[in-house]
């Protein structure tokens, strides 16, 4: 459990934008980086000391990563759990493979959250179309059918609005050849998320809760402070800490929640890594989520999670990049009420709906940030 001190090499399983921002944060602290990713010139590979270009399930490449690294982390949860388990025996992987095994499967994840004493939306495992029709009768419509594995940004799920849709929904999602889970539809007032960090020494800290707004099932905005009662926000942070401690998390865990009009909170899902809704921390908090993750996996004391300024994070998708760059080049920045901080991820091709970067808007009042977003015209639908 000795600390992994600056000057050491951190291996990153995955070369996407989260790995990139981890490496940029770690470089400030004096760490070196090597990443494993199947895509040449990956976002993380561009800023790491070295990239191993190979599939995630390539055992030989994983062994090479282990040989080059003093500690290994992963930047997204769909890493092959078997490779992560193999790495545990060959290197230091503080996050471990157990948490991956749990969070890669919605049923296991829900049961783990319940075991932590935290509420999830009522759900049932689905094994057949007939079973689905019966479950809809018990949970009521609308409800949401999801694949137990895979799926992100709205993929791998079907909102069922009446029992008549059961056969069609089952036929479509059962093609994934994985277990299915049916969730009761929660009529929520807002979506919240909390990113918490835990170190091997047992220290736990939670960042302030973010209010998240999605468009087409993709995160559009994260607003901090969230526009919810203070008691609800503190309870959300306590729930995230409770889950981090129950699951023996090392590194970050992002806890996504629904808040009902009555103030009840239901956990929707977990992500055992840095999270899109935590990008606001890069300029708005005393410690960013990326530095905090490095501190945690290296068993250093965790940093302060104090919020220094209100902030709105807005995602840049492929269709937003060119108009935003053009707007930034042409506009005179006279509005001192909003300080925009641009982060681009180094992806070569700006595809529609693909996450290409984000902007953190530092403000005194989040209303000013929302006006700024609308005024640019970049995010108009």
C-alpha positions in Angstrom: 0.0 0.0 0.0 3.0 2.3 -0.3 2.4 5.5 -2.2 3.4 5.6 -5.9 5.4 8.8 -6.0 5.7 11.4 -8.8 8.4 10.3 -11.3 6.8 6.9 -11.5 5.0 5.6 -14.7 1.2 5.2 -14.7 -0.2 2.8 -17.3 -3.6 3.7 -18.7 -5.8 0.9 -20.1 -7.8 2.9 -22.7 -6.7 5.8 -24.8 -9.7 8.1 -25.0 -10.4 11.6 -23.7 -10.6 10.5 -20.1 -7.1 9.0 -20.3 -5.9 12.1 -22.1 -7.1 14.4 -19.3 -5.7 12.0 -16.6 -2.3 12.2 -18.3 -2.4 16.0 -18.6 -3.2 16.2 -14.9 -0.6 13.7 -13.9 2.1 15.4 -15.9 1.7 18.5 -13.8 2.5 16.3 -10.8 5.6 14.7 -12.4 4.3 11.3 -13.5 5.0 9.6 -16.8 2.4 7.8 -18.8 2.0 4.8 -21.2 -1.4 3.9 -22.7 -2.9 0.8 -24.4 -5.5 1.5 -27.0 -6.4 -0.1 -30.4 -6.6 3.3 -32.2 -3.3 4.8 -33.4 -2.6 8.4 -32.2 -5.4 8.1 -29.6 -6.3 11.2 -27.5 -4.3 9.8 -24.6 -1.5 8.5 -26.8 -1.0 12.1 -28.1 0.1 13.3 -24.6 1.5 10.1 -23.1 5.2 9.1 -23.2 4.2 6.0 -25.2 1.2 4.2 -26.7 0.9 0.5 -27.2 -1.4 0.0 -30.1 -3.4 -3.2 -29.6 -6.9 -4.5 -28.8 -7.9 -4.3 -25.2 -8.1 -8.1 -24.9 -4.6 -8.6 -26.2 -2.9 -10.4 -23.3 0.7 -9.9 -24.7 0.1 -6.1 -25.0 -1.4 -6.0 -21.5 1.8 -7.7 -20.2 3.9 -5.1 -22.0 1.8 -2.4 -20.3 2.4 -4.0 -16.9 6.2 -4.2 -17.5 6.4 -0.5 -18.4 4.2 0.7 -15.5 4.5 1.2 -11.8 0.8 1.3 -11.4 -2.1 0.7 -13.8 -5.5 2.4 -14.1 -8.4 2.1 -16.6 -10.2 5.0 -18.1 -13.5 3.4 -19.0 -15.4 0.4 -17.6 -15.8 -1.7 -20.8 -12.2 -2.9 -20.5 -12.0 -6.7 -20.6 -12.3 -7.8 -17.0 -10.2 -10.9 -17.7 -7.3 -8.8 -18.9 -7.7 -6.6 -15.8 -7.6 -9.7 -13.6 -4.5 -10.9 -15.4 -2.9 -7.5 -14.9 -3.6 -7.7 -11.1 -1.3 -10.7 -10.9 1.5 -9.0 -12.9 1.3 -5.4 -11.8 -0.3 -3.0 -9.4 -3.9 -2.3 -10.3 -5.5 -0.5 -7.3 -9.0 -0.3 -8.9 -8.9 -4.1 -9.2 -11.1 -6.3 -11.5 -13.9 -6.9 -9.0 -15.4 -3.4 -9.4 -15.2 -3.8 -13.2 -17.0 -7.1 -12.9 -19.8 -5.5 -10.9 -20.3 -2.3 -12.9 -20.1 -4.0 -16.3 -23.4 -5.7 -15.6 -26.5 -3.8 -14.7 -28.1 -6.5 -12.5 -24.9 -7.1 -10.5 -24.5 -3.3 -10.2 -28.1 -2.8 -8.9 -27.7 -5.5 -6.3 -24.4 -4.0 -5.1 -26.0 -0.6 -4.8 -28.9 -2.1 -2.8 -26.3 -4.0 -0.6 -24.8 -0.6 0.2 -28.2 0.5 1.6 -29.0 2.9 -1.3 -32.2 2.9 -3.4 -32.5 2.1 -7.1 -35.6 2.2 -9.2 -37.7 -1.0 -8.9 -36.5 -3.5 -11.4 -36.8 -7.1 -12.6 -34.6 -9.5 -14.5 -36.1 -10.4 -17.9 -35.6 -13.8 -19.4 -38.4 -14.1 -22.1 -41.1 -12.1 -23.9 -43.7 -13.6 -21.6 -41.7 -12.7 -18.5 -41.4 -9.2 -19.9 -45.2 -8.9 -20.3 -45.7 -10.1 -16.7 -43.1 -7.6 -15.4 -44.7 -4.7 -17.2 -47.9 -5.6 -15.4 -46.1 -5.5 -12.0 -44.0 -2.4 -12.6 -46.4 -0.5 -14.8 -45.9 1.5 -18.0 -43.9 3.4 -19.0 -40.9 1.4 -18.0 -37.4 0.9 -19.5 -36.0 -2.3 -20.9 -32.1 -2.4 -20.9 -29.4 -4.8 -21.8 -27.5 -5.9 -18.8 -24.1 -5.3 -20.5 -22.9 -2.8 -23.0 -24.9 0.3 -24.0 -24.1 4.0 -23.4 -25.5 7.4 -24.3 -29.0 5.8 -24.6 -27.9 2.7 -26.6 -29.1 -0.7 -25.5 -32.4 0.4 -24.1 -36.0 0.8 -25.0 -38.7 2.9 -23.3 -41.8 0.8 -23.2 -44.9 3.0 -23.1 -47.6 0.2 -23.2 -47.7 -3.5 -22.8 -48.3 -3.9 -26.6 -44.7 -2.9 -27.2 -43.3 -5.8 -25.1 -42.7 -8.3 -27.9 -41.1 -5.8 -30.2 -38.8 -4.4 -27.5 -37.8 -7.9 -26.4 -37.1 -9.0 -30.0 -34.9 -5.9 -30.6 -32.8 -6.0 -27.4 -32.5 -9.8 -27.0 -30.4 -9.7 -30.2 -27.5 -8.5 -27.9 -27.5 -12.0 -26.4 -27.1 -10.8 -22.9 -29.4 -10.6 -19.9 -32.1 -8.0 -19.9 -33.4 -5.8 -17.0 -36.7 -3.9 -16.8 -36.7 -0.7 -14.7 -39.7 1.2 -13.5 -39.8 4.6 -15.1 -39.0 7.3 -12.5 -40.8 10.6 -13.0 -37.9 12.8 -11.9 -37.6 16.5 -11.5 -33.9 16.6 -12.3 -30.9 14.3 -12.9 -28.0 14.6 -10.5 -24.5 13.0 -10.3 -21.8 12.9 -7.7 -18.2 11.9 -8.4 -16.5 10.5 -5.2 -12.9 9.4 -4.7 -11.6 6.8 -2.3 -7.9 5.8 -1.7 -6.5 2.5 -0.5 -5.9 4.1 2.9 -9.7 4.5 3.2 -9.9 8.3 2.7 -13.1 9.4 0.9 -14.1 12.7 -0.6 -17.0 13.7 -2.8 -17.2 16.5 -5.3 -20.3 18.8 -5.2 -23.3 17.3 -7.0 -23.9 18.3 -10.6 -27.3 18.9 -12.2 -27.2 17.2 -15.6 -29.3 17.9 -18.7 -29.3 15.4 -21.5 -30.3 15.8 -25.2 -30.9 12.7 -27.3 -29.6 10.6 -24.4 -26.2 12.4 -24.5 -25.1 14.7 -21.7 -25.5 18.3 -22.8 -24.9 20.4 -19.7 -23.7 20.0 -16.1 -24.7 22.8 -13.8 -22.9 23.4 -10.4 -24.2 24.3 -7.9 -27.1 22.1 -8.9 -30.5 23.9 -8.7 -31.8 21.6 -6.0 -32.4 22.0 -2.2 -29.2 22.0 -0.2 -30.4 19.0 1.9 -31.0 17.0 -1.3 -27.5 17.8 -2.6 -25.8 16.8 0.7 -27.8 13.6 0.8 -26.7 12.8 -2.8 -23.0 13.3 -1.7 -23.5 11.1 1.3 -25.0 8.3 -0.9 -22.0 8.5 -3.2 -19.6 8.1 -0.3 -21.7 5.2 1.1 -21.4 3.4 -2.3 -17.7 4.1 -2.6 -17.1 2.7 0.9 -19.4 -0.4 0.4 -17.8 -1.3 -2.9 -14.2 -0.7 -1.6 -13.7 1.7 -4.5 -10.1 2.8 -5.3 -10.0 5.8 -7.6 -13.2 7.5 -8.7 -16.8 6.4 -8.8 -19.5 8.5 -10.5 -23.0 8.0 -9.1 -25.9 9.1 -11.4 -29.2 9.7 -9.7 -32.8 10.7 -10.3 -34.4 13.3 -8.0 -38.2 13.1 -7.7 -40.4 16.2 -7.1 -40.8 14.9 -3.5 -37.0 15.0 -3.0 -36.4 11.3 -3.1 -33.2 10.0 -4.8 -32.8 6.8 -6.8 -29.4 5.7 -8.2 -29.6 5.1 -11.9 -26.1 3.8 -12.6 -22.4 3.8 -11.6 -19.2 4.5 -13.5 -15.9 3.5 -11.8 -13.7 6.2 -13.5 -13.6 9.9 -14.3 -17.0 11.0 -15.6 -18.3 13.5 -18.2 -20.3 15.2 -15.5 -17.2 15.8 -13.5 -15.3 17.8 -16.1 -16.5 21.0 -14.4 -14.0 20.3 -11.7 -11.0 21.1 -14.0 -11.2 24.8 -13.4 -14.0 25.2 -10.8 -12.7 23.0 -7.9 -9.6 23.2 -5.8 -8.7 19.7 -7.2 -9.9 18.3 -10.5 -11.5 14.9 -10.8 -8.4 13.8 -12.8 -5.8 14.8 -10.3 -8.0 13.3 -7.6 -8.1 9.9 -9.4 -4.3 9.9 -9.7 -4.0 10.8 -6.1 -6.3 7.9 -5.2 -4.8 5.2 -7.3 -1.3 6.3 -6.2 -2.4 6.2 -2.5 -1.5 9.9 -2.0 -3.6 12.1 0.3 -6.8 13.2 -1.5 -7.1 16.9 -2.5 -9.8 19.4 -1.5 -13.1 19.1 -3.4 -14.1 22.7 -2.6 -16.1 24.5 -5.3 -14.3 27.7 -6.1 -16.8 29.2 -8.5 -20.2 28.4 -10.0 -19.8 26.6 -13.4 -21.6 25.2 -16.3 -20.0 22.5 -18.4 -21.3 22.1 -21.9 -20.3 19.2 -24.2 -18.9 19.8 -27.7 -20.2 17.2 -30.1 -18.9 16.8 -33.7 -21.5 19.2 -35.1 -20.5 21.9 -32.6 -16.8 22.2 -33.1 -16.5 24.1 -36.4 -19.2 26.7 -35.4 -17.6 27.2 -31.9 -14.1 27.7 -33.3 -15.5 30.2 -35.8 -17.4 32.0 -33.1 -14.4 32.2 -30.8 -12.2 33.6 -33.6 -14.7 36.2 -34.7 -16.2 37.4 -31.3 -14.6 40.1 -29.1 -14.8 38.7 -25.6 -16.2 41.7 -23.7 -18.6 39.9 -21.4 -16.6 39.5 -18.2 -19.5 37.7 -16.5 -18.6 34.5 -18.3 -15.1 33.0 -18.6 -15.1 30.1 -21.1 -12.4 27.4 -20.8 -12.1 25.2 -24.0 -11.0 21.6 -23.9 -10.6 19.7 -27.1 -9.8 16.0 -27.1 -7.6 15.6 -30.2 -9.9 13.3 -32.1 -9.3 13.3 -35.8 -12.8 13.2 -37.2 -15.6 15.4 -35.9 -18.6 13.0 -36.4 -22.2 14.1 -35.5 -23.0 13.2 -31.9 -19.4 12.3 -31.1 -17.9 13.9 -28.0 -15.1 16.1 -29.3 -14.5 18.3 -26.3 -16.2 20.5 -23.7 -16.3 24.1 -22.5 -16.3 25.0 -18.8 -18.1 28.3 -18.2 -16.9 30.0 -15.0 -19.5 32.5 -13.8 -20.9 34.3 -10.7 -24.4 33.1 -11.7 -25.2 30.0 -13.7 -27.9 32.0 -15.5 -25.2 34.0 -17.2 -23.6 30.8 -18.5 -27.0 29.6 -19.9 -27.4 32.9 -21.7 -23.8 32.7 -23.1 -24.6 29.2 -24.5 -27.8 30.4 -26.1 -26.1 33.6 -27.5 -23.4 31.8 -29.4 -25.9 29.9 -31.5 -23.4 27.0 -31.5 -25.7 24.6 -29.6 -29.0 25.6 -31.3 -30.9 22.5 -32.5 
